[in-house]
Amino acid sequence: MLAMLASMTLYAQPAELLARYPLDETEGNVATDVSGNGFDAAIFCELGGCLGQEGTIDGAMMFSGTDSIVLPADVMAMTNDNGSVAMWIKADPPTQINTLFWAGDNTTGGGFGPENEMHLHLEQEASGAWAGGEVSWVVQLGDESGQTFLFSDPWKGGSPGVDPSNQVVTVTDGEWHHVAATWGEGIVKLYVDGVNIWGDTTQYFPTVPYDLTHMYLGKMGGGGRTFMGTMDDARIYTGVLTDMEVETLYNKDFTRLNQRVADDSQLSVYPNPAGKNTSVRFHAEGGEQVSIDLYNLTGARVGNIYNGRSVSGENLVDLNT
């Protein structure tokens, strides 16, 4: 089965899978990147027993509070300009902040200090304003001139000092949950189980540029606030995932993952699944650049199979796949 992506200049920075870590390993110290880009990561499992856990998609990795995965950020060339991260997690209520993903231009970031960093984490057990088990997405500048907090309790707004409400969404019930976060064009979004928690409420973040030269799963840049739980199918994207794409990840319907303009352009692919020949139909304004890419079932881009200009109205492209 072949999955198609048709993207137009309407989308300035569509999401492209940069690295995918299924975490299906049963031994060794390498988290294999199956995106086809070769960004294998290093597994640090201090007490053993991390690998070969039961996941929601095949295997998974268990983090015991001393374990982490170090991504090859120095060659992945990501920045705080745009990107997306997504993963499945299973955890109990944490007694401290638990880091799921951390990225920045340093190795000292602890979460809320004077470093350029962004981090996706779980809040600690209830104390003060924390409900415990909330998902939090933080993007900040090192001089602390700009910080953006998103919680899975929208009533908190952008401040961690607000008491939680009965609308809070927690994920620390020992069951599998999908979490995702995006950043791009000065806007951040947070997703839990395929749902954009903040809906149509736009949350902005400071856009002073910095490179993400260090990235980790399971710990902060400074090594603290480590994750205790199980993680599966961690993905890193350049560009911003759409609401539909995050929902697709949650539904594990990877064949639909990159049909990002289907709603706006009435895109259709037929026959689908495709055989030797297939046709792509879509609506567009005249003169727009159209690119059609081929993806395999793991979400990895195989290659580009069409580039051209659209005509006004209905467009039909016949392909020999």
C-alpha positions as CSV (number, residue, x, y, z in Angstrom):
1,M,0.0,0.0,0.0
2,L,1.3,3.4,-0.9
3,A,0.5,6.6,1.0
4,M,0.7,10.0,-0.8
5,L,1.4,13.5,0.2
6,A,0.3,16.5,-2.0
7,S,1.6,19.8,-0.6
8,M,1.2,23.3,-1.9
9,T,2.9,26.6,-1.2
10,L,-0.1,27.3,1.0
11,Y,1.8,25.3,3.6
12,A,5.1,27.2,4.2
13,Q,6.7,24.4,6.3
14,P,4.9,21.0,6.1
15,A,6.0,18.4,8.7
16,E,8.6,15.9,7.5
17,L,9.6,12.9,9.5
18,L,13.2,13.5,10.6
19,A,13.6,10.5,13.0
20,R,11.4,7.7,14.3
21,Y,12.4,5.5,17.2
22,P,10.0,2.5,17.6
23,L,12.0,1.4,20.7
24,D,11.5,-2.2,19.8
25,E,15.1,-3.2,20.6
26,T,15.6,-6.2,23.0
27,E,19.3,-5.7,23.5
28,G,22.2,-3.3,22.8
29,N,22.6,0.4,23.4
30,V,21.3,1.8,20.1
31,A,17.8,3.2,19.4
32,T,17.4,2.6,15.7
33,D,15.9,5.4,13.6
34,V,13.6,3.8,11.0
35,S,12.9,7.0,9.1
36,G,15.6,6.2,6.6
37,N,17.6,9.3,7.6
38,G,20.1,7.4,9.8
39,F,19.8,9.3,13.0
40,D,20.3,6.4,15.4
41,A,20.3,7.4,19.0
42,A,22.3,6.2,22.1
43,I,20.4,4.3,24.8
44,F,21.7,4.8,28.4
45,C,20.2,2.1,30.6
46,E,22.0,2.1,33.9
47,L,20.2,-0.6,35.8
48,G,19.3,-2.9,32.9
49,G,15.9,-4.3,32.0
50,C,15.0,-1.2,30.0
51,L,14.5,-2.9,26.6
52,G,12.0,-5.5,25.4
53,Q,9.0,-4.1,27.2
54,E,5.5,-4.5,25.9
55,G,4.5,-1.4,23.9
56,T,1.3,-0.1,22.3
57,I,3.0,-0.6,18.9
58,D,5.2,-3.8,19.3
59,G,8.0,-3.2,21.8
60,A,8.8,-0.3,24.1
61,M,11.5,1.0,26.5
62,M,11.1,1.4,30.2
63,F,12.8,4.4,32.0
64,S,13.5,3.8,35.7
65,G,14.6,7.3,36.6
66,T,18.3,6.9,35.7
67,D,17.8,6.1,32.0
68,S,17.7,8.3,28.9
69,I,18.2,8.4,25.1
70,V,20.6,10.9,23.6
71,L,19.7,11.9,20.0
72,P,22.4,12.9,17.5
73,A,21.2,16.5,17.6
74,D,24.5,17.9,16.3
75,V,23.8,16.4,12.9
76,M,20.0,16.6,12.9
77,A,20.2,20.4,12.3
78,M,17.0,21.4,14.0
79,T,16.2,24.9,15.4
80,N,13.6,26.5,17.6
81,D,12.1,27.9,14.5
82,N,9.8,25.0,13.8
83,G,9.4,21.3,14.6
84,S,7.2,18.6,16.2
85,V,7.7,15.8,18.7
86,A,5.3,12.9,19.4
87,M,5.4,9.7,21.4
88,W,3.4,7.1,23.4
89,I,3.9,7.0,27.2
90,K,2.6,4.9,30.1
91,A,3.3,6.3,33.6
92,D,2.1,6.5,37.2
93,P,1.8,9.8,39.1
94,P,5.3,11.2,39.4
95,T,6.8,12.5,42.6
96,Q,8.9,15.0,40.6
97,I,8.8,16.6,37.2
98,N,9.3,13.9,34.6
99,T,11.0,14.9,31.3
100,L,9.8,13.2,28.1
101,F,11.7,15.4,25.6
102,W,14.3,18.2,26.0
103,A,16.0,20.2,23.3
104,G,18.3,23.2,23.4
105,D,21.7,24.7,22.6
106,N,23.4,23.6,25.9
107,T,23.9,20.8,28.3
108,T,22.9,22.6,31.5
109,G,19.2,23.2,31.1
110,G,17.2,22.1,34.1
111,G,13.8,23.1,33.0
112,F,13.1,26.7,34.1
113,G,16.5,28.4,34.4
114,P,18.5,30.8,32.2
115,E,19.0,28.5,29.2
116,N,17.7,28.3,25.6
117,E,15.5,25.3,25.8
118,M,12.2,23.6,25.2
119,H,10.8,20.6,27.0
120,L,7.8,18.3,27.2
121,H,7.3,16.9,30.7
122,L,4.8,15.6,33.3
123,E,4.0,17.6,36.4
124,Q,4.7,16.2,39.8
125,E,2.2,15.1,42.4
126,A,-0.2,17.7,43.7
127,S,1.4,20.5,45.6
128,G,0.2,24.1,45.3
129,A,-0.8,24.7,41.7
130,W,0.1,21.3,40.3
131,A,-2.6,18.8,39.8
132,G,0.0,16.0,39.3
133,G,0.2,14.1,36.0
134,E,-0.5,17.0,33.8
135,V,1.4,17.3,30.5
136,S,3.4,20.5,30.2
137,W,5.1,22.0,27.1
138,V,7.6,24.8,27.8
139,V,9.5,27.0,25.3
140,Q,11.9,29.6,26.6
141,L,14.8,31.9,26.0
142,G,18.0,31.8,28.1
143,D,17.7,35.4,29.3
144,E,14.1,34.5,30.5
145,S,12.7,37.5,28.5
146,G,10.3,35.1,27.0
147,Q,8.7,31.9,28.4
148,T,5.6,30.0,27.2
149,F,3.9,27.4,29.3
150,L,1.2,25.1,27.9
151,F,-0.5,22.7,30.3
152,S,-3.1,20.0,29.7
153,D,-5.2,22.2,32.0
154,P,-6.1,25.1,29.7
155,W,-7.6,27.0,32.6
156,K,-4.2,27.7,33.9
157,G,-3.4,29.8,31.0
158,G,0.3,30.4,30.5
159,S,1.1,30.6,34.2
160,P,2.2,27.7,36.4
161,G,1.1,29.6,39.5
162,V,-2.6,29.2,38.8
163,D,-4.5,26.5,40.7
164,P,-5.7,23.6,38.6
165,S,-9.3,23.2,37.5
166,N,-11.6,20.3,37.1
167,Q,-10.8,20.5,33.3
168,V,-7.3,19.2,33.8
169,V,-6.2,16.3,31.6
170,T,-3.8,13.9,33.3
171,V,-2.0,10.9,31.7
172,T,-0.5,9.2,34.7
173,D,-3.0,6.4,35.2
174,G,-0.7,3.6,34.2
175,E,-2.4,3.4,30.7
176,W,-0.9,4.2,27.3
177,H,-1.4,7.8,26.2
178,H,-0.3,9.7,23.1
179,V,1.3,13.1,23.6
180,A,2.6,15.5,21.0
181,A,3.9,19.1,20.9
182,T,4.6,21.5,18.0
183,W,6.4,24.8,17.5
184,G,6.4,27.0,14.4
185,E,5.8,30.5,13.1
186,G,5.8,31.7,16.7
187,I,2.9,29.4,17.7
188,V,3.0,26.4,20.1
189,K,0.5,23.6,20.4
190,L,0.1,20.7,22.9
191,Y,-1.8,17.4,22.2
192,V,-3.0,14.6,24.4
193,D,-4.5,11.5,22.9
194,G,-4.9,13.2,19.5
195,V,-6.7,16.3,20.8
196,N,-5.4,19.8,20.5
197,I,-5.8,20.7,24.2
198,W,-6.0,24.5,23.6
199,G,-8.2,24.3,20.6
200,D,-8.6,27.6,18.7
201,T,-6.8,29.5,21.5
202,T,-3.5,30.6,20.0
203,Q,-0.4,30.5,22.2
204,Y,2.7,32.4,21.0
205,F,6.3,31.8,21.9
206,P,9.5,34.0,21.6
207,T,11.2,33.5,18.3
208,V,14.7,34.7,19.0
209,P,16.6,31.9,17.1
210,Y,18.8,29.2,18.6
211,D,20.0,25.8,17.4
212,L,18.8,22.6,19.0
213,T,22.3,21.1,19.3
214,H,21.3,18.8,22.1
215,M,18.2,16.6,22.4
216,Y,17.2,14.0,24.8
217,L,14.4,11.6,25.6
218,G,13.8,10.9,29.3
219,K,15.9,13.7,30.9
220,M,16.6,17.4,30.9
221,G,19.8,18.9,29.4
222,G,21.4,19.0,32.8
223,G,20.6,15.4,33.5
224,G,17.8,15.9,36.0
225,R,14.1,15.5,36.2
226,T,14.3,12.1,34.6
227,F,11.3,10.1,33.3
228,M,9.9,7.1,35.1
229,G,7.6,5.1,32.9
230,T,7.5,3.4,29.5
231,M,7.9,5.1,26.1
232,D,7.0,3.9,22.6
233,D,7.3,5.1,19.0
234,A,9.0,8.5,19.6
235,R,9.0,10.7,16.5
236,I,10.8,14.0,15.7
237,Y,9.6,16.1,12.7
238,T,10.8,19.2,11.0
239,G,7.9,21.5,10.4
240,V,4.6,21.5,12.2
241,L,2.2,18.6,12.4
242,T,-1.4,19.5,11.7
243,D,-4.3,18.5,14.0
244,M,-5.3,15.8,11.5
245,E,-1.8,14.4,11.4
246,V,-1.6,14.2,15.2
247,E,-5.0,12.5,15.4
248,T,-3.7,10.1,12.7
249,L,-0.7,9.2,14.9
250,Y,-3.0,8.6,17.9
251,N,-5.2,6.4,15.8
252,K,-2.1,4.5,14.4
253,D,-3.4,5.0,10.9
254,F,0.0,5.7,9.4
255,T,-1.2,5.3,5.8
256,R,-3.1,8.6,6.2
257,L,-0.3,10.4,8.0
258,N,0.8,12.9,5.3
259,Q,-2.4,13.7,3.3
260,R,-2.2,17.1,4.9
261,V,-4.2,19.1,2.3
262,A,-7.0,16.6,1.8
263,D,-9.6,18.8,3.5
264,D,-8.6,22.1,1.9
265,S,-7.9,21.0,-1.6
266,Q,-10.4,18.0,-1.8
267,L,-7.4,15.8,-2.5
268,S,-8.1,12.2,-3.5
269,V,-5.9,9.3,-4.5
270,Y,-7.3,6.4,-6.5
271,P,-7.1,3.6,-6.6
272,N,-6.0,3.6,-3.0
273,P,-4.2,1.3,-2.1
274,A,-2.3,2.1,-5.3
275,G,-1.1,-0.4,-7.8
276,K,1.2,0.1,-10.7
277,N,-0.7,3.2,-11.8
278,T,-2.6,5.7,-9.7
279,S,-4.1,9.2,-10.1
280,V,-4.1,12.2,-7.8
281,R,-7.0,14.7,-8.0
282,F,-7.0,18.0,-6.1
283,H,-8.3,21.6,-6.4
284,A,-6.0,24.6,-6.3
285,E,-5.5,28.1,-7.4
286,G,-3.7,28.5,-10.7
287,G,0.1,28.6,-10.8
288,E,0.8,27.1,-7.4
289,Q,3.8,24.7,-6.9
290,V,2.6,21.2,-6.3
291,S,4.9,18.4,-5.0
292,I,3.8,14.7,-4.6
293,D,6.0,12.5,-2.4
294,L,5.9,8.8,-1.8
295,Y,6.0,7.4,1.7
296,N,6.2,3.8,3.0
297,L,4.1,2.4,5.9
298,T,6.6,3.4,8.6
299,G,6.1,7.1,7.6
300,A,9.5,7.4,5.9
301,R,9.7,9.4,2.8
302,V,10.8,7.3,-0.2
303,G,11.2,10.1,-2.7
304,N,9.5,12.7,-4.8
305,I,7.6,11.5,-7.8
306,Y,6.0,14.7,-9.2
307,N,6.7,18.4,-9.3
308,G,4.7,20.9,-11.3
309,R,2.4,23.9,-11.4
310,S,-1.3,23.8,-10.8
311,V,-4.1,25.0,-13.0
312,S,-7.1,26.9,-11.5
313,G,-9.8,24.5,-10.4
314,E,-9.5,20.7,-10.6
315,N,-6.1,19.2,-11.3
316,L,-5.5,15.5,-12.2
317,V,-2.0,13.9,-12.1
318,D,-1.5,10.4,-13.4
319,L,1.4,8.5,-11.9
320,N,3.3,5.3,-12.7
321,T,4.2,4.4,-9.1
